[in-house]
């Protein structure tokens, strides 16, 4: 993919984010509507987009790549948890802030940004890779992440079992691996609704930028550290390992890009619910989203060069 194509893609994404910001600022999107659209996206549009990706033609190469993404996702979360936990011990912060630091550093926006971005880069194939990666996000977040940000003494799996994205992801993979395919009229309807995923998700990201003062972002040193890990360190380490492991093309680039996304908003929601340094969580999430405008184009370009 040429640099012009990458810049065009990134430019389109950030124009949609800017549109969301303007709509929210102009009052066209209220807080209540934003909340409703977020629920619609996560509970209907995103799952349907995942389901639509199951129509991809079965191939041994693609199936092998899915297994490679499984390995990459598992190793990423294990490595990120260990490194972030080690760094947090050296921080001069409260225990709540240390908990949030680890969660924000480890758990990226794999679904809200990752799946739409993979779709834009590689179509249905990219969505399948992102779906597999997102399964590991859900697995680790709804166990380790929830445990880390709450006062629970045990790691539970209730939230994991109830997650609609996990269920739809498993169904989508099952359909892909089977000879069954959705009838054309159903596939067309599902894909039509699922195609709203990219613009709506970017518009909602733009809405989330309202109310964040630049001064608050610039003076928070721990947010810089979270962004450095999320947007630079983790993706570059993933790039190096992908190169050494021989991961090339769409599968390698997707793994690198998914490892280099800003912190996920689920971190903020859970931190707010449990009153675990919610202000720091919100600042770190927005901080990474803003700086993604600089790091993401470079990351995609570098990954395309070294993993072609």
QUIRAGI-V240217 format. One record per residue. RES is the residue in one small letter. SS is DSSP state (hx for helix, st for strand, lp for the rest). OMEGA is omega as a letter, one per 20 degrees, with the letter a starting at -180 (* if undefined). D_CENTER is the distance of its C-alpha to the mean C-alpha in whole Angstrom. Layout:
# QUIRAGI-V240217
res:RES ss:SS omega:OMEGA d_center:D_CENTER
res:RES ss:SS omega:OMEGA d_center:D_CENTER
This chain:
# QUIRAGI-V240217
res:x ss:lp omega:a d_center:22
res:x ss:lp omega:a d_center:24
res:x ss:hx omega:r d_center:23
res:x ss:hx omega:r d_center:24
res:x ss:hx omega:r d_center:22
res:x ss:hx omega:a d_center:19
res:x ss:hx omega:r d_center:20
res:x ss:hx omega:r d_center:21
res:x ss:hx omega:a d_center:17
res:x ss:hx omega:r d_center:16
res:x ss:hx omega:r d_center:19
res:x ss:hx omega:a d_center:18
res:x ss:hx omega:a d_center:15
res:x ss:hx omega:r d_center:16
res:x ss:hx omega:r d_center:19
res:x ss:hx omega:r d_center:17
res:x ss:hx omega:r d_center:16
res:x ss:hx omega:r d_center:19
res:x ss:hx omega:r d_center:21
res:x ss:hx omega:r d_center:19
res:x ss:hx omega:a d_center:20
res:x ss:hx omega:r d_center:23
res:x ss:hx omega:r d_center:23
res:x ss:hx omega:a d_center:23
res:x ss:hx omega:a d_center:25
res:x ss:lp omega:r d_center:28
res:x ss:lp omega:r d_center:27
res:x ss:lp omega:r d_center:26
res:x ss:lp omega:r d_center:23
res:x ss:lp omega:r d_center:24
res:x ss:hx omega:a d_center:23
res:x ss:hx omega:r d_center:24
res:x ss:hx omega:r d_center:22
res:x ss:hx omega:r d_center:19
res:x ss:hx omega:r d_center:19
res:x ss:hx omega:r d_center:20
res:x ss:hx omega:r d_center:18
res:x ss:hx omega:r d_center:15
res:x ss:hx omega:r d_center:16
res:x ss:hx omega:a d_center:17
res:x ss:hx omega:a d_center:14
res:x ss:hx omega:a d_center:12
res:x ss:hx omega:a d_center:16
res:x ss:hx omega:a d_center:17
res:x ss:hx omega:r d_center:16
res:x ss:hx omega:r d_center:12
res:x ss:hx omega:r d_center:14
res:x ss:hx omega:r d_center:17
res:x ss:hx omega:r d_center:15
res:x ss:hx omega:a d_center:14
res:x ss:hx omega:r d_center:18
res:x ss:hx omega:a d_center:19
res:x ss:hx omega:a d_center:17
res:x ss:hx omega:a d_center:20
res:x ss:hx omega:r d_center:22
res:x ss:lp omega:r d_center:22
res:x ss:lp omega:a d_center:25
res:x ss:lp omega:r d_center:25
res:x ss:lp omega:a d_center:26
res:x ss:hx omega:a d_center:27
res:x ss:hx omega:r d_center:25
res:x ss:hx omega:r d_center:21
res:x ss:hx omega:r d_center:22
res:x ss:hx omega:r d_center:22
res:x ss:hx omega:r d_center:19
res:x ss:hx omega:r d_center:17
res:x ss:hx omega:r d_center:19
res:x ss:hx omega:r d_center:18
res:x ss:hx omega:r d_center:15
res:x ss:hx omega:a d_center:16
res:x ss:hx omega:a d_center:17
res:x ss:hx omega:r d_center:15
res:x ss:hx omega:a d_center:12
res:x ss:hx omega:a d_center:15
res:x ss:hx omega:r d_center:16
res:x ss:hx omega:a d_center:13
res:x ss:hx omega:r d_center:13
res:x ss:hx omega:a d_center:17
res:x ss:hx omega:a d_center:17
res:x ss:hx omega:r d_center:15
res:x ss:hx omega:a d_center:16
res:x ss:hx omega:a d_center:20
res:x ss:hx omega:a d_center:19
res:x ss:hx omega:r d_center:18
res:x ss:hx omega:r d_center:20
res:x ss:hx omega:r d_center:23
res:x ss:hx omega:a d_center:22
res:x ss:hx omega:a d_center:22
res:x ss:lp omega:a d_center:26
res:x ss:lp omega:a d_center:27
res:x ss:lp omega:r d_center:26
res:x ss:lp omega:a d_center:28
res:x ss:lp omega:r d_center:26
res:x ss:lp omega:r d_center:27
res:x ss:hx omega:r d_center:26
res:x ss:hx omega:r d_center:23
res:x ss:hx omega:r d_center:22
res:x ss:hx omega:r d_center:22
res:x ss:hx omega:r d_center:20
res:x ss:hx omega:r d_center:17
res:x ss:hx omega:a d_center:17
res:x ss:hx omega:a d_center:16
res:x ss:hx omega:a d_center:13
res:x ss:hx omega:a d_center:12
res:x ss:hx omega:a d_center:12
res:x ss:hx omega:a d_center:11
res:x ss:lp omega:a d_center:8
res:x ss:st omega:r d_center:5
res:x ss:lp omega:a d_center:3
res:x ss:hx omega:a d_center:2
res:x ss:hx omega:a d_center:4
res:x ss:hx omega:r d_center:5
res:x ss:hx omega:a d_center:5
res:x ss:hx omega:a d_center:4
res:x ss:hx omega:r d_center:7
res:x ss:hx omega:a d_center:9
res:x ss:hx omega:r d_center:9
res:x ss:hx omega:r d_center:10
res:x ss:hx omega:r d_center:12
res:x ss:hx omega:a d_center:14
res:x ss:hx omega:a d_center:14
res:x ss:hx omega:r d_center:16
res:x ss:hx omega:a d_center:16
res:x ss:hx omega:r d_center:17
res:x ss:hx omega:r d_center:17
res:x ss:hx omega:r d_center:13
res:x ss:hx omega:r d_center:12
res:x ss:hx omega:r d_center:14
res:x ss:hx omega:a d_center:12
res:x ss:hx omega:r d_center:9
res:x ss:hx omega:r d_center:10
res:x ss:hx omega:a d_center:12
res:x ss:hx omega:a d_center:9
res:x ss:hx omega:r d_center:8
res:x ss:hx omega:r d_center:11
res:x ss:hx omega:r d_center:11
res:x ss:hx omega:a d_center:8
res:x ss:hx omega:a d_center:11
res:x ss:hx omega:a d_center:14
res:x ss:hx omega:a d_center:13
res:x ss:hx omega:a d_center:12
res:x ss:hx omega:r d_center:15
res:x ss:hx omega:a d_center:17
res:x ss:hx omega:a d_center:17
res:x ss:hx omega:r d_center:15
res:x ss:hx omega:r d_center:17
res:x ss:hx omega:a d_center:20
res:x ss:hx omega:a d_center:19
res:x ss:hx omega:a d_center:19
res:x ss:lp omega:r d_center:22
res:x ss:lp omega:a d_center:25
res:x ss:lp omega:r d_center:25
res:x ss:lp omega:r d_center:27
res:x ss:lp omega:r d_center:26
res:x ss:lp omega:a d_center:22
res:x ss:lp omega:a d_center:22
res:x ss:lp omega:a d_center:21
res:x ss:hx omega:a d_center:22
res:x ss:hx omega:r d_center:18
res:x ss:hx omega:a d_center:17
res:x ss:hx omega:a d_center:20
res:x ss:hx omega:a d_center:19
res:x ss:lp omega:r d_center:16
res:x ss:hx omega:a d_center:16
res:x ss:hx omega:r d_center:13
res:x ss:hx omega:a d_center:14
res:x ss:hx omega:a d_center:17
res:x ss:hx omega:r d_center:17
res:x ss:hx omega:r d_center:15
res:x ss:hx omega:r d_center:18
res:x ss:hx omega:a d_center:20
res:x ss:hx omega:r d_center:18
res:x ss:hx omega:r d_center:19
res:x ss:hx omega:r d_center:22
res:x ss:hx omega:a d_center:23
res:x ss:hx omega:a d_center:22
res:x ss:hx omega:a d_center:24
res:x ss:lp omega:r d_center:27
res:x ss:lp omega:a d_center:30
res:x ss:lp omega:r d_center:29
res:x ss:lp omega:r d_center:27
res:x ss:lp omega:r d_center:27
res:x ss:lp omega:a d_center:30
res:x ss:hx omega:a d_center:30
res:x ss:hx omega:r d_center:30
res:x ss:hx omega:r d_center:27
res:x ss:hx omega:r d_center:25
res:x ss:hx omega:r d_center:26
res:x ss:hx omega:r d_center:25
res:x ss:hx omega:a d_center:22
res:x ss:hx omega:r d_center:21
res:x ss:hx omega:r d_center:22
res:x ss:hx omega:a d_center:20
res:x ss:hx omega:a d_center:17
res:x ss:lp omega:r d_center:17
res:x ss:lp omega:a d_center:17
res:x ss:hx omega:a d_center:13
res:x ss:hx omega:a d_center:13
res:x ss:hx omega:a d_center:15
res:x ss:hx omega:a d_center:15
res:x ss:hx omega:r d_center:11
res:x ss:hx omega:r d_center:12
res:x ss:hx omega:a d_center:15
res:x ss:hx omega:r d_center:14
res:x ss:hx omega:r d_center:12
res:x ss:hx omega:r d_center:16
res:x ss:hx omega:a d_center:17
res:x ss:hx omega:a d_center:15
res:x ss:lp omega:r d_center:17
res:x ss:lp omega:r d_center:21
res:x ss:lp omega:r d_center:23
res:x ss:lp omega:a d_center:21
res:x ss:lp omega:r d_center:24
res:x ss:hx omega:a d_center:24
res:x ss:hx omega:a d_center:26
res:x ss:hx omega:a d_center:24
res:x ss:hx omega:a d_center:21
res:x ss:hx omega:a d_center:23
res:x ss:lp omega:a d_center:25
res:x ss:lp omega:a d_center:23
res:x ss:hx omega:a d_center:23
res:x ss:hx omega:r d_center:21
res:x ss:hx omega:r d_center:18
res:x ss:hx omega:a d_center:19
res:x ss:hx omega:r d_center:19
res:x ss:hx omega:a d_center:15
res:x ss:hx omega:r d_center:14
res:x ss:hx omega:r d_center:16
res:x ss:hx omega:a d_center:15
res:x ss:hx omega:a d_center:11
res:x ss:hx omega:a d_center:12
res:x ss:hx omega:a d_center:15
res:x ss:hx omega:a d_center:16
res:x ss:hx omega:r d_center:14
res:x ss:hx omega:r d_center:13
res:x ss:hx omega:r d_center:17
res:x ss:hx omega:r d_center:18
res:x ss:hx omega:r d_center:15
res:x ss:hx omega:r d_center:17
res:x ss:hx omega:a d_center:20
res:x ss:hx omega:r d_center:20
res:x ss:hx omega:r d_center:19
res:x ss:hx omega:a d_center:22
res:x ss:hx omega:a d_center:24
res:x ss:hx omega:r d_center:23
res:x ss:lp omega:r d_center:24
res:x ss:lp omega:a d_center:20
res:x ss:lp omega:r d_center:21
res:x ss:hx omega:a d_center:20
res:x ss:hx omega:a d_center:17
res:x ss:hx omega:r d_center:16
res:x ss:hx omega:a d_center:16
res:x ss:hx omega:r d_center:14
res:x ss:hx omega:r d_center:11
res:x ss:hx omega:r d_center:11
res:x ss:hx omega:a d_center:12
res:x ss:hx omega:r d_center:9
res:x ss:hx omega:r d_center:6
res:x ss:hx omega:a d_center:8
res:x ss:lp omega:r d_center:9
res:x ss:lp omega:r d_center:6
res:x ss:lp omega:a d_center:7
res:x ss:st omega:a d_center:8
res:x ss:lp omega:a d_center:6
res:x ss:hx omega:r d_center:9
res:x ss:hx omega:r d_center:10
res:x ss:hx omega:a d_center:12
res:x ss:hx omega:a d_center:14
res:x ss:hx omega:a d_center:15
res:x ss:hx omega:r d_center:16
res:x ss:hx omega:r d_center:18
res:x ss:hx omega:a d_center:19
res:x ss:hx omega:a d_center:21
res:x ss:lp omega:a d_center:22
res:x ss:lp omega:a d_center:23
res:x ss:lp omega:a d_center:22
res:x ss:lp omega:a d_center:22
res:x ss:hx omega:a d_center:20
res:x ss:hx omega:r d_center:21
res:x ss:hx omega:r d_center:19
res:x ss:hx omega:a d_center:16
res:x ss:hx omega:r d_center:16
res:x ss:hx omega:a d_center:17
res:x ss:hx omega:r d_center:15
res:x ss:hx omega:r d_center:12
res:x ss:hx omega:r d_center:14
res:x ss:hx omega:a d_center:15
res:x ss:hx omega:r d_center:12
res:x ss:hx omega:r d_center:11
res:x ss:hx omega:a d_center:15
res:x ss:hx omega:r d_center:15
res:x ss:hx omega:r d_center:12
res:x ss:hx omega:a d_center:15
res:x ss:hx omega:a d_center:17
res:x ss:hx omega:a d_center:15
res:x ss:hx omega:r d_center:13
res:x ss:hx omega:r d_center:16
res:x ss:hx omega:a d_center:18
res:x ss:hx omega:r d_center:15
res:x ss:hx omega:a d_center:15
res:x ss:hx omega:a d_center:19
res:x ss:hx omega:r d_center:19
res:x ss:hx omega:r d_center:17
res:x ss:hx omega:a d_center:19
res:x ss:hx omega:a d_center:23
res:x ss:hx omega:a d_center:22
res:x ss:lp omega:a d_center:21
res:x ss:lp omega:* d_center:23
